[in-house]
Amino acid sequence: MRDARAATVPDLRLEPVTGDAMLEQWRYVHNVIVPPAAMDLDEVRERGGRYRLENAYLGDELVGCSTVRPPEGEEAVATVIARVLPRYRRRGIGNALYEKGLAHARVLGADVIETCVLAANEDGVRFAGARGFVEVERYVLPGANGLWIDLRLATSRR
């Protein structure tokens, strides 16, 4: 079934990740977009137990994925991450993933929305900025070499 948010991109389907085949697809997109944080299937299974993971398809072709981390803390901060394979960018896919993730985070009670982007992913940094996210922190994960940027949506419910 097509999601209403995907209506502006013909043949786009956004599907919650279920089962190992879809987890493997999600893992593939994640690892292509953020190789410094590449995960194995067991790590993705664990993540899928804590977060909402979705895959994006144009027809039957995998084109992206998303993660929604539920709200935490006194500020009810949720994290929404949309990832689109490079050859499918600038077609509205990332926006559809983001909008659906944002709506889900709000249903879960999020007052504040954050995202994180690998700094080397210039498309991702621009995408976040165009949607009103502002940088709050830059860091390197322990034992890794990629620079990450945490961003917060400038407007919130508070």
mmCIF file of the C-alpha atoms, coordinates in Angstrom:
data_MODEL
# 
_entry.id   MODEL 
# 
loop_
_atom_site.group_PDB 
_atom_site.id 
_atom_site.type_symbol 
_atom_site.label_atom_id 
_atom_site.label_alt_id 
_atom_site.label_comp_id 
_atom_site.label_asym_id 
_atom_site.label_entity_id 
_atom_site.label_seq_id 
_atom_site.pdbx_PDB_ins_code 
_atom_site.Cartn_x 
_atom_site.Cartn_y 
_atom_site.Cartn_z 
_atom_site.occupancy 
_atom_site.B_iso_or_equiv 
_atom_site.pdbx_formal_charge 
_atom_site.auth_seq_id 
_atom_site.auth_comp_id 
_atom_site.auth_asym_id 
_atom_site.auth_atom_id 
_atom_site.pdbx_PDB_model_num 
ATOM 1   C CA . MET A 1 1   ? 0.000  0.000   0.000  1.00 0.00 ? 1   MET A CA 1 
ATOM 2   C CA . ARG A 1 2   ? 1.306  3.427   -0.927 1.00 0.00 ? 2   ARG A CA 1 
ATOM 3   C CA . ASP A 1 3   ? 1.862  5.946   1.825  1.00 0.00 ? 3   ASP A CA 1 
ATOM 4   C CA . ALA A 1 4   ? 0.200  9.348   1.324  1.00 0.00 ? 4   ALA A CA 1 
ATOM 5   C CA . ARG A 1 5   ? 3.564  11.073  1.894  1.00 0.00 ? 5   ARG A CA 1 
ATOM 6   C CA . ALA A 1 6   ? 5.039  9.106   -1.002 1.00 0.00 ? 6   ALA A CA 1 
ATOM 7   C CA . ALA A 1 7   ? 2.304  10.284  -3.399 1.00 0.00 ? 7   ALA A CA 1 
ATOM 8   C CA . THR A 1 8   ? 4.545  12.959  -4.931 1.00 0.00 ? 8   THR A CA 1 
ATOM 9   C CA . VAL A 1 9   ? 7.082  10.324  -6.053 1.00 0.00 ? 9   VAL A CA 1 
ATOM 10  C CA . PRO A 1 10  ? 5.468  7.887   -8.498 1.00 0.00 ? 10  PRO A CA 1 
ATOM 11  C CA . ASP A 1 11  ? 5.962  4.211   -7.556 1.00 0.00 ? 11  ASP A CA 1 
ATOM 12  C CA . LEU A 1 12  ? 7.578  5.047   -4.171 1.00 0.00 ? 12  LEU A CA 1 
ATOM 13  C CA . ARG A 1 13  ? 6.781  2.643   -1.332 1.00 0.00 ? 13  ARG A CA 1 
ATOM 14  C CA . LEU A 1 14  ? 7.874  3.130   2.270  1.00 0.00 ? 14  LEU A CA 1 
ATOM 15  C CA . GLU A 1 15  ? 7.745  -0.155  4.188  1.00 0.00 ? 15  GLU A CA 1 
ATOM 16  C CA . PRO A 1 16  ? 8.443  -0.953  7.856  1.00 0.00 ? 16  PRO A CA 1 
ATOM 17  C CA . VAL A 1 17  ? 11.356 -3.383  8.074  1.00 0.00 ? 17  VAL A CA 1 
ATOM 18  C CA . THR A 1 18  ? 10.265 -6.931  8.944  1.00 0.00 ? 18  THR A CA 1 
ATOM 19  C CA . GLY A 1 19  ? 12.341 -10.087 8.675  1.00 0.00 ? 19  GLY A CA 1 
ATOM 20  C CA . ASP A 1 20  ? 15.972 -10.718 7.840  1.00 0.00 ? 20  ASP A CA 1 
ATOM 21  C CA . ALA A 1 21  ? 15.701 -9.943  4.110  1.00 0.00 ? 21  ALA A CA 1 
ATOM 22  C CA . MET A 1 22  ? 14.443 -6.425  4.797  1.00 0.00 ? 22  MET A CA 1 
ATOM 23  C CA . LEU A 1 23  ? 16.926 -5.976  7.652  1.00 0.00 ? 23  LEU A CA 1 
ATOM 24  C CA . GLU A 1 24  ? 19.695 -6.886  5.220  1.00 0.00 ? 24  GLU A CA 1 
ATOM 25  C CA . GLN A 1 25  ? 18.388 -4.315  2.723  1.00 0.00 ? 25  GLN A CA 1 
ATOM 26  C CA . TRP A 1 26  ? 18.249 -1.640  5.420  1.00 0.00 ? 26  TRP A CA 1 
ATOM 27  C CA . ARG A 1 27  ? 21.800 -2.602  6.439  1.00 0.00 ? 27  ARG A CA 1 
ATOM 28  C CA . TYR A 1 28  ? 23.009 -2.294  2.854  1.00 0.00 ? 28  TYR A CA 1 
ATOM 29  C CA . VAL A 1 29  ? 21.715 1.288   2.479  1.00 0.00 ? 29  VAL A CA 1 
ATOM 30  C CA . HIS A 1 30  ? 22.983 2.277   5.930  1.00 0.00 ? 30  HIS A CA 1 
ATOM 31  C CA . ASN A 1 31  ? 26.444 0.893   5.244  1.00 0.00 ? 31  ASN A CA 1 
ATOM 32  C CA . VAL A 1 32  ? 26.686 2.586   1.814  1.00 0.00 ? 32  VAL A CA 1 
ATOM 33  C CA . ILE A 1 33  ? 25.702 5.973   3.280  1.00 0.00 ? 33  ILE A CA 1 
ATOM 34  C CA . VAL A 1 34  ? 27.699 5.768   6.531  1.00 0.00 ? 34  VAL A CA 1 
ATOM 35  C CA . PRO A 1 35  ? 30.615 3.350   6.022  1.00 0.00 ? 35  PRO A CA 1 
ATOM 36  C CA . PRO A 1 36  ? 32.438 4.467   9.199  1.00 0.00 ? 36  PRO A CA 1 
ATOM 37  C CA . ALA A 1 37  ? 29.464 3.121   11.188 1.00 0.00 ? 37  ALA A CA 1 
ATOM 38  C CA . ALA A 1 38  ? 28.909 -0.039  9.123  1.00 0.00 ? 38  ALA A CA 1 
ATOM 39  C CA . MET A 1 39  ? 26.894 -2.697  10.942 1.00 0.00 ? 39  MET A CA 1 
ATOM 40  C CA . ASP A 1 40  ? 26.518 -6.442  10.655 1.00 0.00 ? 40  ASP A CA 1 
ATOM 41  C CA . LEU A 1 41  ? 23.112 -8.123  10.562 1.00 0.00 ? 41  LEU A CA 1 
ATOM 42  C CA . ASP A 1 42  ? 23.060 -8.849  14.304 1.00 0.00 ? 42  ASP A CA 1 
ATOM 43  C CA . GLU A 1 43  ? 23.634 -5.170  15.080 1.00 0.00 ? 43  GLU A CA 1 
ATOM 44  C CA . VAL A 1 44  ? 20.802 -4.216  12.725 1.00 0.00 ? 44  VAL A CA 1 
ATOM 45  C CA . ARG A 1 45  ? 18.483 -6.764  14.366 1.00 0.00 ? 45  ARG A CA 1 
ATOM 46  C CA . GLU A 1 46  ? 19.253 -5.206  17.757 1.00 0.00 ? 46  GLU A CA 1 
ATOM 47  C CA . ARG A 1 47  ? 18.645 -1.708  16.393 1.00 0.00 ? 47  ARG A CA 1 
ATOM 48  C CA . GLY A 1 48  ? 15.371 -2.865  14.852 1.00 0.00 ? 48  GLY A CA 1 
ATOM 49  C CA . GLY A 1 49  ? 14.206 -3.918  18.306 1.00 0.00 ? 49  GLY A CA 1 
ATOM 50  C CA . ARG A 1 50  ? 14.700 -0.393  19.670 1.00 0.00 ? 50  ARG A CA 1 
ATOM 51  C CA . TYR A 1 51  ? 13.919 1.858   16.703 1.00 0.00 ? 51  TYR A CA 1 
ATOM 52  C CA . ARG A 1 52  ? 11.483 2.063   13.811 1.00 0.00 ? 52  ARG A CA 1 
ATOM 53  C CA . LEU A 1 53  ? 13.335 1.090   10.636 1.00 0.00 ? 53  LEU A CA 1 
ATOM 54  C CA . GLU A 1 54  ? 11.842 1.537   7.160  1.00 0.00 ? 54  GLU A CA 1 
ATOM 55  C CA . ASN A 1 55  ? 12.977 0.849   3.617  1.00 0.00 ? 55  ASN A CA 1 
ATOM 56  C CA . ALA A 1 56  ? 12.111 2.903   0.551  1.00 0.00 ? 56  ALA A CA 1 
ATOM 57  C CA . TYR A 1 57  ? 11.482 1.276   -2.829 1.00 0.00 ? 57  TYR A CA 1 
ATOM 58  C CA . LEU A 1 58  ? 10.858 2.667   -6.301 1.00 0.00 ? 58  LEU A CA 1 
ATOM 59  C CA . GLY A 1 59  ? 8.769  -0.153  -7.676 1.00 0.00 ? 59  GLY A CA 1 
ATOM 60  C CA . ASP A 1 60  ? 10.723 -3.157  -6.435 1.00 0.00 ? 60  ASP A CA 1 
ATOM 61  C CA . GLU A 1 61  ? 14.112 -1.422  -6.305 1.00 0.00 ? 61  GLU A CA 1 
ATOM 62  C CA . LEU A 1 62  ? 15.604 -0.501  -2.926 1.00 0.00 ? 62  LEU A CA 1 
ATOM 63  C CA . VAL A 1 63  ? 16.472 3.219   -2.915 1.00 0.00 ? 63  VAL A CA 1 
ATOM 64  C CA . GLY A 1 64  ? 16.732 4.290   0.724  1.00 0.00 ? 64  GLY A CA 1 
ATOM 65  C CA . CYS A 1 65  ? 15.980 3.654   4.380  1.00 0.00 ? 65  CYS A CA 1 
ATOM 66  C CA . SER A 1 66  ? 15.126 5.521   7.551  1.00 0.00 ? 66  SER A CA 1 
ATOM 67  C CA . THR A 1 67  ? 15.442 5.311   11.307 1.00 0.00 ? 67  THR A CA 1 
ATOM 68  C CA . VAL A 1 68  ? 13.230 6.857   13.975 1.00 0.00 ? 68  VAL A CA 1 
ATOM 69  C CA . ARG A 1 69  ? 14.584 6.751   17.503 1.00 0.00 ? 69  ARG A CA 1 
ATOM 70  C CA . PRO A 1 70  ? 11.744 7.304   19.981 1.00 0.00 ? 70  PRO A CA 1 
ATOM 71  C CA . PRO A 1 71  ? 11.620 10.348  22.257 1.00 0.00 ? 71  PRO A CA 1 
ATOM 72  C CA . GLU A 1 72  ? 13.876 10.335  25.315 1.00 0.00 ? 72  GLU A CA 1 
ATOM 73  C CA . GLY A 1 73  ? 14.541 12.587  28.263 1.00 0.00 ? 73  GLY A CA 1 
ATOM 74  C CA . GLU A 1 74  ? 12.742 15.573  29.714 1.00 0.00 ? 74  GLU A CA 1 
ATOM 75  C CA . GLU A 1 75  ? 12.757 17.347  26.359 1.00 0.00 ? 75  GLU A CA 1 
ATOM 76  C CA . ALA A 1 76  ? 11.215 14.304  24.602 1.00 0.00 ? 76  ALA A CA 1 
ATOM 77  C CA . VAL A 1 77  ? 13.960 14.317  21.940 1.00 0.00 ? 77  VAL A CA 1 
ATOM 78  C CA . ALA A 1 78  ? 13.448 11.932  19.009 1.00 0.00 ? 78  ALA A CA 1 
ATOM 79  C CA . THR A 1 79  ? 15.910 11.314  16.192 1.00 0.00 ? 79  THR A CA 1 
ATOM 80  C CA . VAL A 1 80  ? 14.778 11.036  12.569 1.00 0.00 ? 80  VAL A CA 1 
ATOM 81  C CA . ILE A 1 81  ? 17.289 9.905   9.941  1.00 0.00 ? 81  ILE A CA 1 
ATOM 82  C CA . ALA A 1 82  ? 16.541 9.544   6.210  1.00 0.00 ? 82  ALA A CA 1 
ATOM 83  C CA . ARG A 1 83  ? 19.095 7.876   3.918  1.00 0.00 ? 83  ARG A CA 1 
ATOM 84  C CA . VAL A 1 84  ? 18.869 7.760   0.118  1.00 0.00 ? 84  VAL A CA 1 
ATOM 85  C CA . LEU A 1 85  ? 21.324 5.973   -2.145 1.00 0.00 ? 85  LEU A CA 1 
ATOM 86  C CA . PRO A 1 86  ? 23.293 8.601   -4.116 1.00 0.00 ? 86  PRO A CA 1 
ATOM 87  C CA . ARG A 1 87  ? 21.892 7.812   -7.570 1.00 0.00 ? 87  ARG A CA 1 
ATOM 88  C CA . TYR A 1 88  ? 18.306 8.338   -6.302 1.00 0.00 ? 88  TYR A CA 1 
ATOM 89  C CA . ARG A 1 89  ? 18.789 11.682  -4.567 1.00 0.00 ? 89  ARG A CA 1 
ATOM 90  C CA . ARG A 1 90  ? 16.999 14.909  -5.487 1.00 0.00 ? 90  ARG A CA 1 
ATOM 91  C CA . ARG A 1 91  ? 13.784 13.097  -6.471 1.00 0.00 ? 91  ARG A CA 1 
ATOM 92  C CA . GLY A 1 92  ? 11.755 13.635  -3.295 1.00 0.00 ? 92  GLY A CA 1 
ATOM 93  C CA . ILE A 1 93  ? 12.547 10.243  -1.760 1.00 0.00 ? 93  ILE A CA 1 
ATOM 94  C CA . GLY A 1 94  ? 14.467 11.664  1.186  1.00 0.00 ? 94  GLY A CA 1 
ATOM 95  C CA . ASN A 1 95  ? 11.694 14.147  1.846  1.00 0.00 ? 95  ASN A CA 1 
ATOM 96  C CA . ALA A 1 96  ? 9.074  11.367  1.850  1.00 0.00 ? 96  ALA A CA 1 
ATOM 97  C CA . LEU A 1 97  ? 11.189 9.306   4.282  1.00 0.00 ? 97  LEU A CA 1 
ATOM 98  C CA . TYR A 1 98  ? 11.818 12.330  6.490  1.00 0.00 ? 98  TYR A CA 1 
ATOM 99  C CA . GLU A 1 99  ? 8.182  13.474  6.564  1.00 0.00 ? 99  GLU A CA 1 
ATOM 100 C CA . LYS A 1 100 ? 6.944  9.999   7.454  1.00 0.00 ? 100 LYS A CA 1 
ATOM 101 C CA . GLY A 1 101 ? 9.620  9.630   10.142 1.00 0.00 ? 101 GLY A CA 1 
ATOM 102 C CA . LEU A 1 102 ? 8.817  13.071  11.546 1.00 0.00 ? 102 LEU A CA 1 
ATOM 103 C CA . ALA A 1 103 ? 5.104  12.236  11.718 1.00 0.00 ? 103 ALA A CA 1 
ATOM 104 C CA . HIS A 1 104 ? 5.885  8.969   13.501 1.00 0.00 ? 104 HIS A CA 1 
ATOM 105 C CA . ALA A 1 105 ? 8.155  10.739  16.011 1.00 0.00 ? 105 ALA A CA 1 
ATOM 106 C CA . ARG A 1 106 ? 5.385  13.251  16.740 1.00 0.00 ? 106 ARG A CA 1 
ATOM 107 C CA . VAL A 1 107 ? 2.856  10.431  17.298 1.00 0.00 ? 107 VAL A CA 1 
ATOM 108 C CA . LEU A 1 108 ? 5.305  8.963   19.826 1.00 0.00 ? 108 LEU A CA 1 
ATOM 109 C CA . GLY A 1 109 ? 5.250  12.285  21.696 1.00 0.00 ? 109 GLY A CA 1 
ATOM 110 C CA . ALA A 1 110 ? 8.427  13.971  20.453 1.00 0.00 ? 110 ALA A CA 1 
ATOM 111 C CA . ASP A 1 111 ? 8.721  17.647  21.307 1.00 0.00 ? 111 ASP A CA 1 
ATOM 112 C CA . VAL A 1 112 ? 12.208 18.048  19.838 1.00 0.00 ? 112 VAL A CA 1 
ATOM 113 C CA . ILE A 1 113 ? 13.560 16.451  16.662 1.00 0.00 ? 113 ILE A CA 1 
ATOM 114 C CA . GLU A 1 114 ? 17.217 15.756  15.993 1.00 0.00 ? 114 GLU A CA 1 
ATOM 115 C CA . THR A 1 115 ? 19.153 14.042  13.245 1.00 0.00 ? 115 THR A CA 1 
ATOM 116 C CA . CYS A 1 116 ? 22.762 13.026  12.717 1.00 0.00 ? 116 CYS A CA 1 
ATOM 117 C CA . VAL A 1 117 ? 24.752 13.145  9.503  1.00 0.00 ? 117 VAL A CA 1 
ATOM 118 C CA . LEU A 1 118 ? 28.212 11.975  8.544  1.00 0.00 ? 118 LEU A CA 1 
ATOM 119 C CA . ALA A 1 119 ? 29.997 15.268  7.802  1.00 0.00 ? 119 ALA A CA 1 
ATOM 120 C CA . ALA A 1 120 ? 31.426 13.852  4.563  1.00 0.00 ? 120 ALA A CA 1 
ATOM 121 C CA . ASN A 1 121 ? 27.854 13.390  3.294  1.00 0.00 ? 121 ASN A CA 1 
ATOM 122 C CA . GLU A 1 122 ? 27.448 16.911  1.931  1.00 0.00 ? 122 GLU A CA 1 
ATOM 123 C CA . ASP A 1 123 ? 24.063 16.039  0.395  1.00 0.00 ? 123 ASP A CA 1 
ATOM 124 C CA . GLY A 1 124 ? 22.817 14.934  3.816  1.00 0.00 ? 124 GLY A CA 1 
ATOM 125 C CA . VAL A 1 125 ? 24.099 18.069  5.527  1.00 0.00 ? 125 VAL A CA 1 
ATOM 126 C CA . ARG A 1 126 ? 22.382 20.258  2.897  1.00 0.00 ? 126 ARG A CA 1 
ATOM 127 C CA . PHE A 1 127 ? 19.177 18.189  3.149  1.00 0.00 ? 127 PHE A CA 1 
ATOM 128 C CA . ALA A 1 128 ? 19.010 18.689  6.930  1.00 0.00 ? 128 ALA A CA 1 
ATOM 129 C CA . GLY A 1 129 ? 19.768 22.406  6.666  1.00 0.00 ? 129 GLY A CA 1 
ATOM 130 C CA . ALA A 1 130 ? 17.060 22.893  4.042  1.00 0.00 ? 130 ALA A CA 1 
ATOM 131 C CA . ARG A 1 131 ? 14.523 21.441  6.485  1.00 0.00 ? 131 ARG A CA 1 
ATOM 132 C CA . GLY A 1 132 ? 15.452 23.790  9.307  1.00 0.00 ? 132 GLY A CA 1 
ATOM 133 C CA . PHE A 1 133 ? 18.000 21.717  11.235 1.00 0.00 ? 133 PHE A CA 1 
ATOM 134 C CA . VAL A 1 134 ? 20.865 23.563  12.900 1.00 0.00 ? 134 VAL A CA 1 
ATOM 135 C CA . GLU A 1 135 ? 24.152 22.095  14.053 1.00 0.00 ? 135 GLU A CA 1 
ATOM 136 C CA . VAL A 1 136 ? 24.522 21.376  17.764 1.00 0.00 ? 136 VAL A CA 1 
ATOM 137 C CA . GLU A 1 137 ? 27.639 19.193  17.909 1.00 0.00 ? 137 GLU A CA 1 
ATOM 138 C CA . ARG A 1 138 ? 30.489 17.651  15.893 1.00 0.00 ? 138 ARG A CA 1 
ATOM 139 C CA . TYR A 1 139 ? 32.303 14.550  17.091 1.00 0.00 ? 139 TYR A CA 1 
ATOM 140 C CA . VAL A 1 140 ? 34.184 11.388  16.164 1.00 0.00 ? 140 VAL A CA 1 
ATOM 141 C CA . LEU A 1 141 ? 32.888 8.114   17.593 1.00 0.00 ? 141 LEU A CA 1 
ATOM 142 C CA . PRO A 1 142 ? 35.347 6.201   19.787 1.00 0.00 ? 142 PRO A CA 1 
ATOM 143 C CA . GLY A 1 143 ? 37.511 3.922   17.663 1.00 0.00 ? 143 GLY A CA 1 
ATOM 144 C CA . ALA A 1 144 ? 36.208 5.452   14.413 1.00 0.00 ? 144 ALA A CA 1 
ATOM 145 C CA . ASN A 1 145 ? 37.504 8.029   11.987 1.00 0.00 ? 145 ASN A CA 1 
ATOM 146 C CA . GLY A 1 146 ? 34.367 9.680   10.548 1.00 0.00 ? 146 GLY A CA 1 
ATOM 147 C CA . LEU A 1 147 ? 33.277 13.121  11.703 1.00 0.00 ? 147 LEU A CA 1 
ATOM 148 C CA . TRP A 1 148 ? 29.583 13.262  12.662 1.00 0.00 ? 148 TRP A CA 1 
ATOM 149 C CA . ILE A 1 149 ? 27.265 16.242  12.983 1.00 0.00 ? 149 ILE A CA 1 
ATOM 150 C CA . ASP A 1 150 ? 24.273 16.245  15.327 1.00 0.00 ? 150 ASP A CA 1 
ATOM 151 C CA . LEU A 1 151 ? 21.576 18.686  14.279 1.00 0.00 ? 151 LEU A CA 1 
ATOM 152 C CA . ARG A 1 152 ? 18.356 19.849  15.919 1.00 0.00 ? 152 ARG A CA 1 
ATOM 153 C CA . LEU A 1 153 ? 15.240 21.070  14.210 1.00 0.00 ? 153 LEU A CA 1 
ATOM 154 C CA . ALA A 1 154 ? 15.077 24.788  14.912 1.00 0.00 ? 154 ALA A CA 1 
ATOM 155 C CA . THR A 1 155 ? 11.310 24.683  15.486 1.00 0.00 ? 155 THR A CA 1 
ATOM 156 C CA . SER A 1 156 ? 9.790  22.372  18.065 1.00 0.00 ? 156 SER A CA 1 
ATOM 157 C CA . ARG A 1 157 ? 6.543  21.946  19.963 1.00 0.00 ? 157 ARG A CA 1 
ATOM 158 C CA . ARG A 1 158 ? 7.908  23.720  23.038 1.00 0.00 ? 158 ARG A CA 1 
# 
